[in-house]
Amino acid sequence: MDPTRHPAPTRRVFLRHASAWAGGALGAAGLAACAPEGATVLDTSAPTTLKFWSGQSADAEALMQELVNEFCREHPQVSIDLSPGATSTDELLQKLAASFAGHDSPDVSYAFGSWASQLERSGRTLDLRERIADPEVRWEEFSEAARQTAQPTGGRVIGVPAVVDNISLFYNITVFDRAGVDHPTPDWTWDDFRDAARRLTDPSSQTYGYGYSVSGSEETTWQLWPHLWQNGGAILTDDGKRSAFASPAGIKALTFLRDMAVTDRSMYLDQTDTKFAPLFESDRIGMITSGPWELSALQTAGTEYGVVALPGTDGDHQTVSGPDLWVVFDNEDVNRAHWATELVLWLTAPAQDERLNIAVGNLPLRSSEVASPVYQEQVRELPGLDVIQANSANARTSRPTVPGYNGLSEAVGMAVARVLQGEGTPETELRTAAEAADKALRQG
């Protein structure tokens, strides 16, 4: 199974691959050839063909093909060419740049949320603001972080959320009970969390209280952001042009994690992003902060576990989300633009989302789906899914989608990794990371 195109992907794999593209190519794309003439007056009865890049594995695409076929039966004037678009999802951005240059763009493509600003800057996306203002679209049912990602600079709405998630606190019941520690509650503070991690750690059995990535990847970085936000900090300045994480709030956040790793020695530090989840599943780590992609593995392993929202700071239990999008592109044909927009809105409506996202174990896209029998059945099969869904309300701040975010993430990830392994200080490492991040932001 290809981990870069799994229907219910691990966020660790997707985010690491998504950060590998350092792109400026999209900004100039589309200038190399003349675009073919398209319809300029909308005719919804005219035969129209759409190109749709799904970015999905064979299993998930089979589900999508069923839905696409149904859409075409309802609208026989529309035909849809559905394909993955690339050999792995993370290659789609490069394929999109090439398609812009050749004026052969898809009408719809899956896209990682971290690409949103680059795609908007290309000048090749449609603006869906007018369409989503229709009350029937029920745009407010998508989480705030997902809506912000679809509107990366506060202007154009370039697409519709395709996958939503967040990180919550997973705890291993066997490890807690073995150590005689009370289970986490929704009211936990980070001090409660640290105290529990310390009590769960047992060097004689190589059991750790908490598992954390020190690979320097986005997995390392995005675990820091809730600590930063809960302390009142920000990743970027208000204008989005400079980093803001090397602040007192950022230093406090990283100092807390350093104290757990270096002083308490209650953290398992994972150099690869691949070990801490299996160790949690096998009762060697007491707590991890993860997302819905972890639930299926826990069921397979037979692990006794529980899920609650992240610990909080002064009642703030803010978390981080990594929404992805169905982006709609402008091929200078109003008929294609119309049907591409209608397709993604139809695909993300509750009835269809139940048969795609919920069917493969993802969170439902919309808040209205929580009461549906289909979702409730998934909750029975994957205990904790409902807690993670409710935690979406704590995803109030979106990760930046500015073009320089990938470089910023790499700088922060390496700083966190060094500090947790006892190198440097939170202040010096974050300030060094800020210099690298600002350079990446300037380069775009």
Backbone hydrogen bonds, N-H to C=O, Kabsch-Sander energy under -0.5 kcal/mol:
donor,donor_aa,acceptor,acceptor_aa,energy
5,R,2,D,-1.8
6,H,3,P,-0.6
14,F,10,T,-2.1
15,L,11,R,-2.7
16,R,12,R,-1.9
17,H,13,V,-2.2
18,A,14,F,-2.5
19,S,15,L,-1.5
20,A,17,H,-1.5
21,W,18,A,-0.8
22,A,20,A,-0.7
23,G,21,W,-0.9
27,G,24,G,-0.8
28,A,25,A,-0.8
29,A,25,A,-0.6
29,A,26,L,-0.7
31,L,28,A,-0.8
46,A,43,D,-1.7
48,T,77,Q,-2.8
50,L,79,S,-2.8
52,F,50,L,-0.5
52,F,81,D,-2.7
53,W,108,V,-2.8
54,S,52,F,-0.7
54,S,83,S,-2.9
55,G,84,P,-1.5
61,E,57,S,-2.7
62,A,58,A,-1.8
63,L,59,D,-1.3
64,M,60,A,-2.2
65,Q,61,E,-2.9
66,E,62,A,-1.7
67,L,63,L,-1.7
68,V,64,M,-3.1
69,N,65,Q,-2.7
70,E,66,E,-1.8
71,F,67,L,-2.4
72,C,68,V,-2.3
73,R,69,N,-1.9
74,E,70,E,-2.0
75,H,71,F,-1.5
78,V,75,H,-2.6
79,S,48,T,-2.6
81,D,50,L,-3.3
82,L,80,I,-0.9
83,S,52,F,-2.3
89,T,4,T,-0.9
91,E,88,S,-1.6
92,L,89,T,-1.9
95,K,91,E,-2.0
96,L,92,L,-2.8
97,A,93,L,-2.1
98,A,94,Q,-2.1
99,S,95,K,-2.2
100,F,96,L,-2.3
101,A,97,A,-1.8
102,G,98,A,-1.6
103,H,100,F,-1.1
104,D,99,S,-2.7
107,D,51,K,-2.6
108,V,51,K,-1.7
109,S,327,V,-2.0
110,Y,53,W,-1.9
111,A,325,L,-2.1
115,W,112,F,-2.0
116,A,113,G,-1.7
117,S,401,T,-1.2
119,L,115,W,-2.5
120,E,116,A,-2.4
121,R,117,S,-2.7
122,S,118,Q,-1.1
123,G,120,E,-1.6
124,R,119,L,-0.7
126,L,328,V,-2.5
128,L,126,L,-0.6
128,L,157,V,-2.9
132,I,128,L,-2.7
133,A,129,R,-0.9
134,D,131,R,-1.4
137,V,134,D,-2.0
138,R,134,D,-0.6
138,R,135,P,-0.8
139,W,132,I,-0.5
141,E,138,R,-1.9
142,F,139,W,-1.6
145,A,395,A,-1.0
147,R,143,S,-2.5
148,Q,144,E,-2.4
149,T,145,A,-1.9
150,A,146,A,-1.8
151,Q,147,R,-0.8
151,Q,148,Q,-0.5
154,G,151,Q,-1.4
158,I,150,A,-2.4
158,I,156,R,-0.7
159,G,150,A,-0.5
160,V,326,W,-2.2
162,A,324,D,-3.0
163,V,324,D,-1.1
167,I,320,V,-1.3
168,S,290,S,-3.3
169,L,308,V,-2.6
170,F,168,S,-0.7
170,F,288,I,-3.0
171,Y,306,G,-2.5
172,N,286,G,-2.8
173,I,171,Y,-0.7
173,I,304,E,-1.6
174,T,304,E,-0.7
176,F,172,N,-2.2
177,D,173,I,-2.9
178,R,174,T,-2.3
179,A,175,V,-1.5
180,G,176,F,-0.8
180,G,177,D,-0.6
181,V,176,F,-2.4
188,W,185,T,-1.8
190,W,312,G,-1.1
193,F,189,T,-2.0
194,R,190,W,-2.7
195,D,191,D,-2.4
196,A,192,D,-2.4
197,A,193,F,-2.5
198,R,194,R,-2.2
199,R,195,D,-1.9
200,L,196,A,-2.2
201,T,197,A,-1.2
202,D,207,T,-2.6
205,S,202,D,-1.2
206,Q,202,D,-0.6
206,Q,203,P,-0.7
207,T,202,D,-2.1
208,Y,284,R,-2.4
209,G,266,S,-0.9
210,Y,266,S,-1.9
211,G,287,M,-1.7
212,Y,268,Y,-2.7
214,V,270,D,-3.4
220,T,217,S,-0.8
221,T,217,S,-1.7
222,W,218,E,-3.2
223,Q,219,E,-0.8
224,L,221,T,-1.8
225,W,221,T,-0.9
227,H,224,L,-0.6
228,L,224,L,-1.9
229,W,225,W,-2.9
230,Q,226,P,-2.7
231,N,227,H,-1.2
232,G,229,W,-2.0
233,G,228,L,-2.6
237,T,242,R,-2.5
240,G,237,T,-2.1
244,A,235,I,-3.0
245,F,235,I,-0.9
247,S,245,F,-1.9
251,I,247,S,-2.9
252,K,248,P,-2.3
253,A,249,A,-2.2
254,L,250,G,-2.5
255,T,251,I,-2.3
256,F,252,K,-1.9
257,L,253,A,-1.5
258,R,254,L,-2.6
259,D,255,T,-2.7
260,M,256,F,-1.6
261,A,257,L,-2.3
262,V,258,R,-3.6
263,T,258,R,-0.8
264,D,259,D,-2.8
265,R,260,M,-0.6
266,S,260,M,-2.2
268,Y,210,Y,-3.2
269,L,267,M,-0.7
270,D,212,Y,-3.0
270,D,268,Y,-0.7
271,Q,269,L,-0.7
279,L,275,K,-2.1
280,F,276,F,-2.0
281,E,277,A,-2.6
282,S,278,P,-1.6
283,D,280,F,-1.6
284,R,279,L,-2.9
285,I,279,L,-0.8
286,G,208,Y,-2.5
287,M,209,G,-1.0
288,I,170,F,-1.8
290,S,168,S,-1.8
290,S,288,I,-0.6
294,E,291,G,-2.1
295,L,292,P,-1.3
296,S,292,P,-0.5
298,L,294,E,-1.8
299,Q,295,L,-2.0
300,T,296,S,-2.3
301,A,297,A,-2.4
302,G,298,L,-1.0
303,T,298,L,-1.8
305,Y,303,T,-0.7
306,G,171,Y,-2.1
308,V,169,L,-2.3
312,G,188,W,-2.4
313,T,316,D,-2.1
316,D,313,T,-1.9
317,H,315,G,-0.7
319,T,394,N,-2.1
324,D,163,V,-2.3
325,L,111,A,-2.9
326,W,160,V,-3.1
327,V,109,S,-2.9
327,V,325,L,-0.7
328,V,158,I,-2.2
329,F,107,D,-2.3
330,D,124,R,-3.1
331,N,329,F,-0.8
334,V,39,A,-2.6
337,A,333,D,-2.5
338,H,334,V,-2.3
339,W,335,N,-2.3
340,A,336,R,-2.6
341,T,337,A,-2.0
342,E,338,H,-2.3
343,L,339,W,-2.4
344,V,340,A,-2.0
345,L,341,T,-2.0
346,W,342,E,-2.3
347,L,343,L,-2.9
348,T,344,V,-1.5
349,A,346,W,-1.2
352,Q,349,A,-0.7
353,D,349,A,-2.8
354,E,350,P,-2.2
355,R,352,Q,-0.8
356,L,352,Q,-0.6
356,L,353,D,-1.0
358,I,353,D,-1.9
360,V,356,L,-1.4
360,V,357,N,-0.6
361,G,358,I,-1.4
362,N,357,N,-2.4
363,L,164,V,-0.7
367,S,141,E,-1.8
369,E,366,R,-1.4
370,V,367,S,-1.3
371,A,368,S,-0.5
372,S,369,E,-1.8
376,Q,372,S,-2.4
377,E,373,P,-1.9
378,Q,374,V,-1.6
379,V,375,Y,-2.1
380,R,376,Q,-1.7
381,E,377,E,-1.7
382,L,378,Q,-2.7
385,L,382,L,-2.1
388,I,384,G,-2.2
389,Q,385,L,-2.3
390,A,386,D,-2.4
391,N,387,V,-1.9
392,S,388,I,-0.5
392,S,389,Q,-1.4
393,A,390,A,-1.6
394,N,391,N,-2.0
395,A,392,S,-1.6
396,R,394,N,-1.6
399,R,321,S,-0.6
405,Y,402,V,-2.3
406,N,403,P,-0.6
408,L,404,G,-2.1
409,S,405,Y,-3.3
410,E,406,N,-2.1
411,A,407,G,-2.0
412,V,408,L,-2.5
413,G,409,S,-3.0
414,M,410,E,-2.1
415,A,411,A,-1.8
416,V,412,V,-2.8
417,A,413,G,-2.4
418,R,414,M,-2.2
419,V,415,A,-2.4
420,L,416,V,-2.7
421,Q,417,A,-1.0
422,G,419,V,-1.9
423,E,418,R,-2.9
429,E,425,T,-2.6
430,L,426,P,-2.1
431,R,427,E,-2.0
432,T,428,T,-2.1
433,A,429,E,-2.4
434,A,430,L,-2.2
435,E,431,R,-1.6
436,A,432,T,-1.7
437,A,433,A,-2.8
438,D,434,A,-2.8
439,K,435,E,-1.7
440,A,436,A,-2.1
441,L,437,A,-2.5
442,R,438,D,-2.1
443,Q,439,K,-2.1
444,G,440,A,-1.8
